[in-house]
């Protein structure tokens, strides 16, 4: 893996705007989830829901500036922390050269069969640690 972050460009849709013409604050988490797909593929290359082993433990979003309809938005995604069974994903949204939000999401490697977190393998930790965002 040569990239240190992932980037996804999104064209905002009219139905994602609120009464003020801004992208609704509930839309950014949806875009962030879409932009985490390459991270999901590290754990589950086929994205097989029967073998899903990640869970969102929580997220915090700082809305820095309005995101607007009419111009593409780039979501930059990288790993900001790797723990024993969890890791933190940082994501920034950018529009017209201006950062509009930053999100930090805690993801947990999880076994749904026993409802318990599972340690990250050394191989997964290595892959995640390469995604520094720099």
N, C-alpha and C positions, 0 to 999 in steps of 0.2 A: 504494500500500500504506500503510495508516494504522496498522497494528499494528507494534509494535517487537519482538514475540516471538510465538511460537505456543504454544498450550496444548492438551494432550490429556488428557482424563480417562479413566482406566482403572479398571475394577472388577476387582480381583484375583480370580483363580479358585482354587478349593481345590487343584487339581493343581499350582499354582505355589508351594506352601508346602514347607518342608523339615521335618525331624523335630522342630524346635523350634517349629514353627508360624509361622515368619517366611517372607516371600517369599524364595525361594532367590536367592542372589547372581547366578546365571546369567540370571535373568529380567529384571533391570534393563536390560541391553544390548538385549534383545529389545523391551522397551517403548520404549527410546530410539529404536531404528530406526523403529518405528511412528510416533513423534512427529516424526521428521524428514521425513515425507512432504511437507509443504508446501515444504520446501527442495528436495527431489527435483523437485517440480513447477516450480520456477524454472528448472531446467536442462532438464527433459523433461516438458512439460505433460501429455502423454498417458501418461506412465510406461511408454513403449514400451521393453521390454527389449532390442530389437534396436538401439536408439539410446542405450543407457545409457552415460553418460560421467562417472560418479563412482566413486571407490573409497575405502574406508576405509583410511587409512595406519596408524592406531592410535588407541587410546583409553585413558584413565585414569579410574577410578571411585574416588571417596571415599565409603565407606558411613558415614554420619554417625549413623544411628539405625536400628533395625530397621523394616522395612516389614512390615505385618501384613495377614493375610487379614481380610475383613469390612468394610473401609472403602475408599472410592474413593481413588485416587492421581492427582494432577495432575502431568503432566510439562510443565515450562516449558522452551522451547527458543529460543535466540537465537544470533547470530553474535558471537563474541568476538575474532576476528581474520580479516582478509582479506589474503592474500598475492598473489603473481603467478599461481600455478597451484593453490594450496591455500587452505583456510580452516579455521577452528576453530569447532566448534559446542559451546556450553556448554548442558548440560541439568541441571535440578534436578528431583528428585521430592519431592513434598509430600504428606503425609497428616495429616489432622486438624490442620492449621495448623502442622505441624512438618516441617522439611526432613529428608529421610531419605537423600538421596544427591546427589552432584554429579559429572557426567561431562563430560570434555573430549575431543572426538573430532576428529581431523584428517582432513578430506576432501580429496581431490585430484581436480581436473578431469582426466580420463584418457581417452586414445584406446586402446581395447582392440585395434584393428587393428594398431597399431604398438607396442603395449606401452610407451607413453610419456605422461608428463604433458603437458598442454596449457595455455597461458595462459588465464586467465579473461578474458572479454570485458569491455569497459568497462561495458556494460549489466548484466551479471551482477554485477560488482563493486558497481555502484550499488545494485542490489536487495538484495544481501547487507549492504551498509553501513548500510541503513536498519533492520536487525534488531538493534538494540543491546541489547535486553532491558530497557530503562528505561521 
